Amino acid sequence: MRDCIFLLADKNMEAAFTGFLTREQFHRSLGIRQFVFDPQQDIIVEAGSDPGVYTRAHELIRPYQKTHRYAVVVLDNAWEGSPGVEKICSNIMANLIETGWDEENCTVIVIDPELEIWILQDNQNVEKAFRFKQDIPLKRWLEQKGLWDAAALKPSDPKKAVEDALKFSRTPRSSAIYKNITSKVSVKGCTDTSFQMLCIKMRQWFSVEDGRV
């Protein structure tokens, strides 16, 4: 049986998770034991649809109850008709349990507002991925554009901040950018609540206490 199946809402998420989970010694950055991960076998993408994940997550990963010990469902909160983080989590989890998953073996991660909140950090690797070359850091540039409050850890509209930075740098937006960033940036740089919840769950499931590091 494989370790964990990841149901993700779009190709950018797929790239971000693949970049992180395939980086060398990634498990050490999380403080967990090493586990087997293959993007071809352990990731499902719901064709760029957060609502699709919301309504069909239990159906999409039901077949993997026989092949994977754990399940992670990830989607954004920012989509038309979203009922909000709490209801998304509770409704998906209820459906997962009803279709046979053990509550302790699955988790629902809702990124609020969206994935860009994870990758947009005050970090040189982000600037390189964006091909952002200015005399001031990217964060400072976004502050000047009114896209990042200097007192805030993250921008209020991370997607617009990313899109404007890429447009300014004349860098085409692609999933490869997300993979490039997550394969290099420090885990400590992502302070978002949803990412921290994912880290906590991974540490519960893949504790180093069993001796396999």
C-alpha positions as CSV (number, residue, x, y, z in Angstrom):
1,M,0.0,0.0,0.0
2,R,1.2,3.5,-0.9
3,D,1.6,6.3,1.6
4,C,-0.6,9.3,0.6
5,I,-2.9,10.4,-2.2
6,F,-3.2,14.1,-3.0
7,L,-6.3,15.4,-4.7
8,L,-5.6,18.9,-6.0
9,A,-7.7,21.5,-7.7
10,D,-5.5,22.5,-10.6
11,K,-2.3,22.2,-12.5
12,N,-0.6,25.0,-10.5
13,M,-1.2,23.1,-7.3
14,E,0.1,20.0,-8.9
15,A,3.3,21.8,-9.9
16,A,3.6,23.3,-6.4
17,F,3.2,20.0,-4.6
18,T,5.4,18.1,-7.0
19,G,8.2,20.7,-6.6
20,F,8.1,20.4,-2.9
21,L,7.6,16.7,-2.4
22,T,10.3,15.8,-4.9
23,R,13.0,18.1,-3.6
24,E,15.9,16.4,-2.0
25,Q,15.5,15.6,1.7
26,F,12.2,17.5,1.7
27,H,11.0,15.4,4.7
28,R,13.8,16.8,6.9
29,S,12.5,20.3,6.3
30,L,9.1,19.2,7.7
31,G,10.6,17.2,10.6
32,I,9.0,13.9,9.3
33,R,10.2,10.5,8.2
34,Q,10.7,9.9,4.6
35,F,7.8,8.5,2.7
36,V,7.3,7.3,-0.9
37,F,5.9,9.8,-3.3
38,D,5.5,9.6,-7.1
39,P,3.5,12.3,-8.8
40,Q,2.2,9.9,-11.4
41,Q,0.7,7.6,-8.7
42,D,0.0,9.9,-5.8
43,I,-1.6,13.0,-7.3
44,I,-5.0,13.5,-8.8
45,V,-5.9,16.8,-10.5
46,E,-9.6,17.9,-10.8
47,A,-9.1,19.8,-14.1
48,G,-8.7,23.3,-12.6
49,S,-11.9,23.2,-10.6
50,D,-12.2,24.1,-7.0
51,P,-16.0,23.6,-7.1
52,G,-15.4,20.2,-8.6
53,V,-13.2,19.2,-5.7
54,Y,-15.7,20.6,-3.3
55,T,-18.6,18.5,-4.7
56,R,-16.8,15.4,-5.9
57,A,-13.7,14.9,-3.7
58,H,-15.2,11.8,-2.0
59,E,-16.0,10.3,-5.4
60,L,-12.6,11.1,-6.9
61,I,-10.5,9.5,-4.1
62,R,-12.8,6.7,-3.1
63,P,-10.9,4.2,-5.3
64,Y,-7.7,5.0,-3.5
65,Q,-8.9,3.7,-0.1
66,K,-7.5,0.4,-1.3
67,T,-4.2,1.7,-2.5
68,H,-3.2,4.6,-0.1
69,R,-3.1,4.9,3.7
70,Y,-3.8,8.6,3.8
71,A,-5.5,11.2,1.7
72,V,-5.0,15.0,1.4
73,V,-7.6,17.2,-0.4
74,V,-6.5,20.7,-1.4
75,L,-8.5,23.5,-2.9
76,D,-8.8,27.3,-2.9
77,N,-11.4,29.3,-1.0
78,A,-11.6,32.0,-3.6
79,W,-14.2,30.8,-6.2
80,E,-17.7,32.0,-7.0
81,G,-20.2,30.4,-4.7
82,S,-17.6,29.3,-2.1
83,P,-19.4,28.6,1.2
84,G,-16.2,29.6,3.1
85,V,-13.3,27.7,4.7
86,E,-15.2,26.0,7.6
87,K,-18.1,24.7,5.5
88,I,-15.8,23.5,2.7
89,C,-13.7,21.5,5.2
90,S,-16.6,20.1,7.2
91,N,-18.7,19.2,4.1
92,I,-15.9,17.5,2.3
93,M,-14.7,15.6,5.4
94,A,-18.3,14.4,6.1
95,N,-18.5,13.0,2.6
96,L,-15.1,11.3,2.9
97,I,-16.1,9.7,6.1
98,E,-19.5,8.6,4.7
99,T,-17.7,6.9,1.8
100,G,-15.4,4.9,4.0
101,W,-12.3,7.0,4.9
102,D,-11.2,7.1,8.5
103,E,-11.3,10.7,9.8
104,E,-7.8,10.3,11.2
105,N,-6.4,9.2,7.8
106,C,-7.6,12.1,5.7
107,T,-7.5,15.9,5.8
108,V,-9.0,18.8,3.9
109,I,-6.8,21.9,3.2
110,V,-8.5,25.0,2.1
111,I,-6.1,27.7,1.0
112,D,-7.5,31.2,1.8
113,P,-7.8,32.9,-0.5
114,E,-5.8,30.9,-3.0
115,L,-2.5,29.0,-3.8
116,E,-0.5,32.2,-4.6
117,I,-0.6,33.0,-0.8
118,W,1.8,30.0,-0.4
119,I,4.3,30.9,-3.1
120,L,4.5,34.7,-2.7
121,Q,7.3,35.2,-0.2
122,D,10.0,37.8,0.4
123,N,12.6,35.5,-1.0
124,Q,15.2,35.7,-3.8
125,N,14.1,32.4,-5.2
126,V,10.7,33.9,-5.8
127,E,12.2,36.8,-7.6
128,K,14.4,34.5,-9.8
129,A,11.3,32.4,-10.7
130,F,9.5,35.6,-11.7
131,R,12.6,37.0,-13.5
132,F,12.1,40.1,-11.4
133,K,15.2,42.3,-11.7
134,Q,14.9,45.7,-10.0
135,D,17.0,47.8,-7.6
136,I,14.4,47.1,-4.9
137,P,13.1,43.7,-3.6
138,L,9.9,42.3,-5.0
139,K,8.0,42.8,-1.7
140,R,9.0,46.5,-1.7
141,W,7.9,46.9,-5.3
142,L,4.5,45.4,-4.5
143,E,4.2,47.7,-1.5
144,Q,4.8,50.7,-3.7
145,K,2.1,49.4,-6.1
146,G,-0.4,49.1,-3.2
147,L,-0.4,45.3,-3.5
148,W,1.3,44.3,-0.3
149,D,0.8,46.1,3.0
150,A,4.1,46.6,4.6
151,A,2.8,45.5,8.0
152,A,1.2,42.3,6.6
153,L,2.9,39.0,6.3
154,K,1.1,38.3,3.0
155,P,-0.7,40.4,0.3
156,S,-4.5,40.6,0.6
157,D,-4.9,39.7,-3.1
158,P,-1.9,37.3,-3.8
159,K,-3.1,36.3,-7.3
160,K,-3.2,39.9,-8.5
161,A,0.2,40.5,-6.9
162,V,1.7,37.5,-8.7
163,E,0.0,38.4,-12.0
164,D,1.2,42.1,-11.9
165,A,4.8,41.1,-11.0
166,L,4.9,38.6,-13.9
167,K,3.4,41.1,-16.3
168,F,5.9,43.7,-15.2
169,S,8.8,41.2,-15.8
170,R,7.3,40.0,-19.0
171,T,7.3,36.5,-17.7
172,P,4.6,34.2,-19.0
173,R,2.6,32.6,-16.2
174,S,3.1,28.9,-16.1
175,S,2.9,26.0,-13.7
176,A,6.7,25.6,-14.0
177,I,7.0,28.8,-11.9
178,Y,5.2,27.3,-9.0
179,K,7.3,24.1,-9.2
180,N,10.5,26.2,-9.4
181,I,9.6,28.1,-6.3
182,T,8.4,25.3,-4.1
183,S,11.5,23.2,-5.0
184,K,13.7,25.9,-3.5
185,V,12.1,28.2,-0.9
186,S,12.3,27.5,2.8
187,V,9.3,25.9,4.5
188,K,9.8,28.5,7.3
189,G,8.9,31.2,4.8
190,C,5.4,30.0,4.4
191,T,3.5,31.1,7.5
192,D,0.0,30.7,6.0
193,T,-2.4,28.9,8.3
194,S,-3.5,26.3,5.7
195,F,0.1,25.3,5.0
196,Q,0.9,25.0,8.7
197,M,-2.2,22.7,9.0
198,L,-0.8,20.5,6.3
199,C,2.6,20.4,8.0
200,I,1.0,19.4,11.3
201,K,-1.0,16.6,9.7
202,M,2.1,15.3,7.8
203,R,4.0,15.2,11.1
204,Q,1.2,13.2,12.7
205,W,1.1,10.7,9.9
206,F,4.8,10.4,9.2
207,S,6.4,10.8,12.6
208,V,10.1,10.2,13.0
209,E,9.4,8.2,16.1
210,D,9.2,5.0,14.2
211,G,12.9,5.3,13.4
212,R,12.7,5.8,9.6
213,V,14.2,9.2,8.7
